[in-house]
């Protein structure tokens, strides 16, 4: 364990202090983002295939505030992660620290990959398909709030679901699941991923399929990585005690 030890109240006070620093960082970044809210809003509006409407006098400014808060949280995430690390690291062994750092780095990379995949690959064809059903007497009058909520949910769901390889590797590392067992239940996994896509917002059949396909690919890659990790662990040479044989 780390050398820093203290009472429960000492740890609680440290947690309070680091929480205040994290919230202050988010607030400062959100205020800075609000200064550029016009540019951020223009970037969001460029993603829409049609003109967006507002249904109340304050909807536009409310959407700008929400967008600034989301941008502030994203910008302050390194500070929040650093404060969490400084709080947890003293109570961990060196090997656990290395594992936690690797896990945090992998989680950040996977989330960014999921967010980029949703924005750069899936968003445009998804919106185009939605618009294709608006014909004849069906006209689409999308509102600013609804479109922003859809974008945030779309990116967040894909970002979080791309953490699947990390979850599988963690469960395999802890011995909770066996990689060979995971490989035998592929059909159950496909059904589970489809159900997950139906539960998570936005709840539409297209997003359900678009979410299930990359998740299944990530699942297969996770199983292969878990098998390689287990095989590497078995190949480690054993350290024997006692004197060598004559």
N, C-alpha and C positions, 0 to 999 in steps of 0.2 A: 504494500500500500504506500501512498505518498506520505511524506513526512507531516503534512499539514493535517492536524487533528483538532477537533474542538467539540463543544457541546452542540446539542440540537439547536439551541437558540443562536449560536454562532453561525451555523450553516443556514439557518432561516434568515438571519440578517444579511449574510452574503448573497443568498438567493434574492432577497428583496432589492439589494443594491444593484445586482446585475440585471434584474428585471426592469428597474427604473432606467438604467442605461440603455437597455434594448428598446424600451418604449420611447425614450427621448430620441434615439436614433431614427426610429420609424417616423416620429412626428416631424423631425427636422427634414428628413428626406421627402415626406409627403408635402410639406410646405414648399420645399424647393420644386417638387414636381408640379404643384399647383401654379407656380409662376410660369411654367411651360405647358399648362393644361390645354392651351389652344393648339399647340403643335401635336400634343398627344391625341387630342380629339380628332384632329385632321388625319392622323395615322389610322385611328380606329375607323373613321368614316370611309377611308380609302378601301377598306376591306369589304364594305357593303356593296352589293351589286345594284342597289336602288337608293333612291332618296329616302331619308329617314325623317319621321315626324315626331313632334312632341305633343303630348295630350294635356299638359298643364304648364302654367307660367314658369314654374320652378324646376321642371324636369331637366332642362339643359344644364343648369348650374349644379343640380344634384348629381347628374351623371359625371360632370367634371370633377366634383369632389370625390366621388367613388373611384374614378379613374386615377386621380392623384394619390389616393390612399393605397390603391393596389400597386401603383408604380413606386410609392415610398416604401412599401413593405418589401418589394422585390429589391430595391436599391439598398435597403438596410439589412437584408438577409445575411450578408457576411458578418456584420457587427453582431447580430443576434446569434449566429452560429459560433462566433468567437467567445461571446459571453457564456454560452452554454458549455463550450469546451473548457473554459477556465474554471467553471463551477464543477464539472465532472472529473476533469483530469487528475486532480490531487488524490482522489480515492481509487484510482485504477493502477494496476500493474503496468509495467512498460509494454508487455505484449498486448494487453487490453487497450492501451492507448493507441498503439499502432493499428489495431483492428478497428477501433472506433474512427480514427482518422481516415482509414481506407474506406470504411463504410459511408462516412459522410461525403467523401469525395465522389464515390460511386453513385450515391443517391443524388447529388447535385448534377452530375453528368447525365444520368438517366432521365431526371426530370426535364432538363434542358432539351434532351433529345426528343422526349415525348411532346414537349411544347412546340419545338421546331417542326416536328413531323405533322402535328395537327394544323399548324398555321401555313406551312409551306407546301404541304402535299394534299391534305384532306379538306381544308376549309373551302377553297374555291369550288371544287366539284360538288361538295355538299350543298353549298348555297345555290349553285346553278341548278342542281336537281330540285331543291325546294322551289325555286322560282319557276321551273318548268311546269309545275302543277297549278300555277296561277294563270289561268287562261279563261277566256270567255267572260262569264259574269263574276268569276273569282278574281279579285284584284288584291294584290298584296300591299298593304299600307303598314310597313314595319315601323315600330317606334324606336326611338333612341335607347330607351331603358331596356326594352326587350332584346334588342340586338346586342347591346353591351353585356347583358346577362348571359346570352347565348355564347358569346365569344369567351367570356371568363370561364363558364362551365366547360366549354369545349376544350380549352387549353388546359384547365386544371385537371379534368378527368384523365386526359391522355398523359399529362405529366405524372400524375400519381400512379396510374396503371402501368406506366413504364418502369415502376419500381419493382415489378414482379420478379425479375432475375435476382435482385438483392434479397428479397424475401425468401425465395427458394434456396439461395446459397446460405442464408443465415439459418434456416431450418435444417438444412443438410449439415451445416457446420456444428450445430448444437445436437445433432443426432436425433432430432424429432421425426424427420422423414428420411427415407432411404431413396437414393437416386433410381435404383432399379424398380422400386415400387412406383415412383412417379411415372416412369416410362410405361408401366402396364396399365395405367388409368387414363390414357389419352382421350378416350371417348367421353369419360366422365368430365375431364377437364374442358373439352369443347362445349359440352352442355353448360357447365358452370360459367364459362366465359360469356356465352350467349345470355345466360340469366343475369350475369353481372352487367353486361351492356344494356339490358332492358331496365335494370333497376337504377343505374347511375344516370344523372341528368346529362344532356338533354334526352328525354325518353322518346326516341323515334327509331324505327326499324333500321334506317340507313346507318345511323351512328352506332347502333348495336352491332351490325356486321363489321363496319369499319374499325370498331374498337376490338372486336373479337379476333380478327385476322392477325394484326400485328402482335396482340397479346399471346396468341398461340405460337407464333414464331419465336417470341421472347421466351415462352415457356420451354420450347424445345432446346433453345440455346442454354437456358438455365439448367436443364437436366444434363446436357453435355458438360457444362462447366462444373456442376456438382460431382459428376462421375470422375472428371479429371482431377478435381480437388481431393476426392477420396482415394483415387489411385495414387496420387502424389503422397498422400499421408501414409499409405501402406508401404510405399517404397523407401520411406525414411529408415536409415539404419538404426538398429536398436543399440543402446548403450548398455554394455554388460559390466557388472561390477565384479570385483575379485581379481586375482592375479591371472595373467595369461597362461594358457596351457603350455607345458614344456614341449 
